[in-house]
């Protein structure tokens, strides 16, 4: 914990220059005079998140990672915009409070949002006390929340121009191929093979397939869960949100989801295995619930799962690159090896879809 006393020298957590940020917050009425405490919140390997406290006031600040950053990634302005849309639509997400586009204040653009109290189930310890019944309720709640997001009218909440949904999947493949070339630390034939297959398969999907607001990284540990009732209080980490194919969100949570015996998924060791616990649904049950609640066709879900595996493999490789360069906050030397295993496993999960194995193959 770092403290900033009014009129005193400020000691800042890495990535947050309190001597400049605190006055900026005070000018906007978000903080008053007096001592301020700040700490970096655990969890996440991408954007960096800080908790700033002053008395009964709690604020959350998010900024891009230090070091290597993929082009077009970590756009704090877009995240601030979509949070505003979610607030207007009444969706469960933190209220955006302020946005700083002056990089001289903190070395990068950043946003300020409300602090939402609750549990983030990012480890077995965090999930302690979660009953079998709770796990089942939460499984359905995650799908219901996702369907609620995808039902939002983008134009009605000011997000009509937030993305170009036509041709979304094809652009995603192109974008992540480009990011791979910029981020890779080694040659991986599996990643190249998966990208080639995706190019061919995505071309067969209608460019004007049904679209919605897409979160971009929807998973259990990007949700704040009520500490008593197994319900989602808020969805976090909107940095990759856009307008596009809603099945990409479903695909992402399926890739991150884990069940006992999932050999490939268990190679992604930085991600929580909370859903291994008794009571959590299997992947097919999640798909069935989403399809029933949303009313959406899930016909090309296999392609979206493969694309999600490809995209996440590229992101893991980017984190590996930052780690090898000593630019990943909170990382030790073991993270680079862990990211290498995760990249390999994600590419293989995508190739299982390319081989026509279906989502049941993710449980191998």
C-alpha positions in Angstrom: 0.0 0.0 0.0 1.3 3.4 -0.9 0.2 6.6 0.9 0.1 10.2 -0.3 -0.2 12.7 2.4 -1.5 16.2 1.5 1.5 18.4 0.9 3.9 15.5 1.6 6.2 13.5 -0.7 4.3 10.9 -2.7 5.4 7.2 -3.0 3.7 5.6 -6.0 3.1 2.0 -7.0 4.8 1.3 -10.3 2.7 2.5 -13.1 0.8 5.1 -11.1 2.4 8.5 -10.5 0.4 9.7 -7.5 2.1 13.1 -7.3 0.5 14.0 -10.7 -2.6 11.8 -10.6 -3.9 12.8 -7.2 -4.1 16.5 -8.1 -5.8 15.6 -11.4 -8.4 13.7 -9.5 -8.9 16.5 -7.0 -9.4 19.0 -9.8 -12.3 16.9 -11.0 -13.9 16.5 -7.6 -13.1 12.8 -7.3 -10.9 13.3 -4.3 -10.6 15.8 -1.5 -7.7 17.0 0.6 -6.1 14.5 3.0 -4.2 11.3 2.8 -4.6 9.0 -0.2 -3.8 5.2 -0.3 -3.1 3.4 -3.5 -2.3 -0.2 -4.4 -2.1 -2.3 -7.6 -4.9 -4.8 -7.7 -3.9 -8.4 -8.2 -5.1 -10.3 -11.2 -4.9 -9.7 -14.9 -1.8 -9.7 -17.1 -2.8 -6.9 -19.5 -4.1 -3.5 -18.5 -2.9 -2.5 -15.0 -5.5 -1.7 -12.4 -5.1 0.3 -9.2 -7.3 0.9 -6.2 -7.2 4.5 -4.8 -8.8 5.1 -1.4 -9.4 8.3 0.6 -11.6 7.8 3.7 -14.9 6.3 2.5 -14.1 7.0 -1.2 -12.8 4.2 -3.3 -11.8 4.7 -7.0 -10.4 2.3 -9.6 -7.8 3.5 -12.1 -6.9 1.5 -15.2 -4.0 2.1 -17.6 -2.2 0.2 -20.3 0.6 -2.2 -19.4 4.2 -1.0 -19.3 6.6 -2.1 -22.1 5.6 -3.9 -25.3 2.0 -3.1 -26.3 0.3 -4.5 -29.4 -0.9 -1.9 -31.9 -4.6 -1.0 -31.4 -4.7 -2.8 -28.1 -5.3 -1.3 -24.6 -7.3 1.7 -25.8 -8.5 3.2 -22.6 -10.7 5.7 -24.5 -12.7 2.9 -26.0 -13.1 1.2 -22.6 -14.3 4.4 -21.1 -16.8 4.8 -24.0 -18.3 1.3 -23.7 -18.6 1.7 -19.9 -20.6 4.8 -20.5 -22.9 2.8 -22.9 -23.3 0.0 -20.3 -24.3 2.6 -17.7 -26.9 4.1 -20.0 -28.2 0.6 -20.8 -28.4 -0.4 -17.1 -26.0 -3.3 -17.6 -23.9 -4.6 -14.7 -20.6 -2.8 -15.2 -18.6 -0.2 -13.2 -19.7 3.4 -13.6 -17.1 5.4 -15.6 -16.1 8.6 -13.7 -13.3 10.3 -15.7 -10.9 9.8 -18.6 -7.4 11.3 -19.0 -6.1 11.5 -22.5 -3.1 13.6 -21.4 -0.2 11.2 -21.3 2.0 13.6 -19.5 0.0 13.1 -16.3 0.8 9.4 -15.9 2.8 8.3 -18.9 -0.2 6.9 -20.6 -3.9 7.5 -20.9 -6.0 6.2 -18.1 -9.6 5.9 -17.0 -11.3 6.2 -13.5 -14.3 4.2 -12.6 -16.3 3.3 -9.5 -15.2 0.5 -7.2 -17.7 -2.4 -7.0 -17.4 -4.6 -3.9 -17.7 -8.3 -4.2 -15.7 -11.5 -5.0 -13.5 -12.2 -8.0 -13.2 -16.0 -8.3 -9.7 -16.1 -9.6 -8.4 -18.9 -7.4 -9.5 -21.8 -5.2 -8.8 -19.6 -2.2 -11.1 -16.9 -3.6 -13.8 -19.5 -4.2 -13.7 -20.9 -0.7 -17.2 -21.4 0.7 -18.8 -21.7 -2.8 -21.2 -24.6 -2.5 -22.1 -27.1 -5.2 -25.5 -25.5 -5.5 -23.8 -22.0 -5.8 -21.6 -23.3 -8.6 -24.6 -24.5 -10.5 -26.5 -21.2 -10.1 -23.4 -19.2 -11.1 -23.0 -21.3 -14.2 -26.4 -20.3 -15.4 -26.0 -16.7 -14.2 -22.9 -16.3 -16.4 -24.9 -17.3 -19.5 -27.9 -15.2 -18.5 -25.6 -12.2 -18.0 -24.0 -12.7 -21.4 -27.3 -13.0 -23.1 -28.4 -9.8 -21.4 -25.3 -8.0 -22.8 -25.9 -9.3 -26.3 -29.5 -8.1 -26.2 -28.5 -4.4 -25.7 -29.4 -2.1 -28.5 -26.1 -0.5 -29.4 -27.6 2.6 -31.0 -29.9 3.2 -28.0 -26.9 3.4 -25.6 -24.8 5.6 -27.8 -22.6 2.8 -29.3 -23.9 2.7 -32.9 -20.4 3.7 -34.2 -18.4 1.6 -31.7 -17.4 -0.9 -34.4 -18.0 -2.3 -37.8 -19.9 -5.6 -37.3 -20.0 -6.5 -41.1 -17.0 -8.8 -41.8 -16.1 -8.8 -38.1 -14.7 -12.4 -38.0 -12.5 -11.9 -41.2 -11.1 -8.7 -39.7 -10.4 -10.5 -36.4 -8.4 -13.2 -38.2 -6.4 -10.6 -40.1 -5.8 -8.4 -37.0 -4.6 -11.3 -34.9 -2.3 -12.6 -37.7 -0.7 -9.2 -37.8 -0.4 -9.1 -34.0 1.2 -12.6 -34.1 3.9 -11.4 -36.4 4.7 -8.5 -34.1 4.5 -10.4 -30.8 6.0 -13.9 -31.6 9.2 -14.9 -29.8 9.6 -18.2 -31.8 8.1 -20.0 -34.8 5.0 -22.1 -34.0 3.7 -24.2 -37.0 0.4 -24.9 -35.0 -0.4 -21.2 -34.8 0.3 -20.7 -38.5 -1.8 -23.7 -39.5 -4.7 -22.5 -37.3 -4.6 -19.0 -38.9 -4.7 -20.5 -42.4 -7.7 -22.7 -41.5 -9.5 -19.7 -40.0 -9.0 -17.6 -43.1 -10.7 -20.3 -45.2 -13.5 -21.1 -42.7 -14.4 -17.5 -41.9 -14.8 -16.7 -45.6 -17.8 -19.1 -45.7 -19.7 -17.3 -42.9 -22.1 -14.6 -44.1 -20.5 -11.2 -43.5 -23.7 -9.8 -42.1 -24.3 -12.5 -39.5 -26.3 -11.3 -36.4 -24.2 -9.0 -34.3 -24.2 -7.2 -30.9 -22.0 -5.5 -28.4 -19.2 -7.9 -27.7 -17.2 -7.8 -24.5 -14.1 -9.5 -26.0 -12.8 -11.2 -22.9 -15.8 -12.7 -21.1 -15.0 -15.2 -18.4 -15.7 -16.0 -14.7 -12.7 -14.0 -13.3 -13.7 -10.9 -15.2 -16.9 -10.8 -13.2 -17.5 -9.5 -9.7 -19.7 -11.9 -7.8 -21.9 -11.0 -4.9 -20.2 -12.1 -1.7 -23.4 -13.8 -0.4 -25.6 -14.6 -3.4 -24.0 -16.4 -6.4 -24.9 -13.6 -8.8 -22.9 -11.4 -11.1 -22.7 -7.8 -9.7 -20.5 -6.4 -12.5 -18.5 -7.4 -15.6 -15.0 -6.0 -15.7 -12.2 -5.5 -18.3 -13.9 -4.1 -21.4 -10.6 -3.2 -23.2 -11.4 -5.5 -26.2 -15.1 -4.7 -26.5 -16.5 -3.8 -29.9 -19.5 -4.5 -32.2 -19.3 -8.0 -33.7 -20.3 -11.6 -33.5 -21.7 -12.4 -30.1 -20.6 -16.1 -30.4 -17.0 -14.8 -29.8 -17.9 -14.1 -26.2 -19.4 -17.5 -25.7 -16.4 -19.0 -27.4 -14.0 -17.2 -25.0 -15.6 -18.4 -21.9 -15.7 -21.9 -23.2 -11.9 -21.8 -23.9 -11.2 -20.4 -20.4 -13.7 -22.8 -18.7 -12.1 -25.8 -17.1 -13.3 -29.2 -16.0 -11.4 -32.1 -14.3 -9.4 -34.0 -16.9 -9.0 -31.1 -19.4 -5.4 -31.7 -20.3 -4.9 -28.8 -22.7 -6.8 -26.3 -20.6 -4.8 -27.2 -17.6 -1.6 -26.2 -19.4 -3.0 -22.6 -19.3 -1.9 -22.4 -15.7 -2.1 -18.7 -15.1 -5.9 -18.9 -15.6 -8.0 -20.1 -12.7 -9.3 -23.6 -12.4 -12.2 -22.6 -10.2 -14.8 -24.3 -12.6 -13.1 -27.6 -12.0 -15.1 -27.6 -8.7 -18.2 -29.8 -8.3 -21.4 -28.2 -9.4 -20.1 -26.1 -12.3 -21.7 -27.1 -15.6 -19.9 -28.7 -18.5 -19.4 -26.7 -21.7 -22.3 -28.1 -23.6 -24.7 -27.2 -20.8 -23.4 -23.6 -21.0 -24.0 -23.5 -24.7 -27.5 -24.9 -24.3 -28.4 -22.3 -21.7 -27.0 -19.4 -23.7 -28.9 -20.6 -26.9 -32.1 -21.0 -24.9 -31.9 -17.6 -23.2 -30.6 -15.5 -26.1 -32.5 -17.2 -28.8 -29.4 -17.1 -31.0 -28.2 -19.7 -33.5 -24.8 -21.2 -32.4 -24.1 -23.0 -35.7 -20.6 -21.6 -36.3 -19.5 -21.7 -32.7 -16.7 -24.1 -33.6 -15.1 -21.4 -35.8 -15.4 -18.9 -33.0 -13.9 -21.2 -30.5 -10.9 -21.8 -32.9 -10.6 -18.0 -33.4 -10.8 -17.4 -29.6 -8.0 -20.0 -29.1 -5.9 -18.2 -31.8 -6.5 -14.8 -30.4 -5.6 -15.8 -26.8 -2.5 -17.6 -28.1 -1.3 -14.4 -29.6 -2.1 -12.5 -26.4 -0.2 -15.0 -24.3 2.8 -14.7 -26.7 2.7 -10.9 -26.3 2.8 -11.3 -22.5 5.7 -13.7 -22.9 7.5 -11.1 -25.0 7.0 -8.4 -22.3 8.1 -10.8 -19.6 11.3 -11.7 -21.5 12.0 -8.0 -21.9 11.5 -7.5 -18.1 8.5 -5.2 -18.8 5.6 -7.3 -17.3 4.6 -5.9 -13.9 4.6 -8.5 -11.1 6.2 -11.2 -13.3 8.9 -13.6 -12.3 11.1 -15.7 -14.5 8.7 -18.6 -14.6 6.0 -16.6 -16.3 7.7 -16.7 -19.7 7.7 -20.5 -19.7 4.1 -20.6 -18.5 3.1 -18.3 -21.3 4.9 -20.5 -23.8 2.9 -23.6 -22.6 -0.3 -21.6 -22.7 0.3 -20.4 -26.3 1.0 -23.9 -27.4 -2.1 -25.3 -25.7 -4.4 -22.6 -27.0 -3.3 -23.2 -30.6 -3.9 -26.9 -30.1 -7.4 -26.3 -28.8 -8.1 -24.2 -31.9 -6.8 -27.0 -34.1 -9.2 -29.5 -32.5 -12.0 -27.3 -33.8 -10.4 -27.3 -37.2 -10.3 -31.0 -37.2 -14.1 -31.1 -36.6 -13.9 -32.4 -33.1 -16.5 -30.0 -31.6 -16.4 -28.4 -28.2 -16.5 -31.8 -26.5 -12.9 -32.2 -27.6 -11.9 -29.3 -25.3 -12.4 -31.7 -22.4 -9.5 -33.9 -23.4 
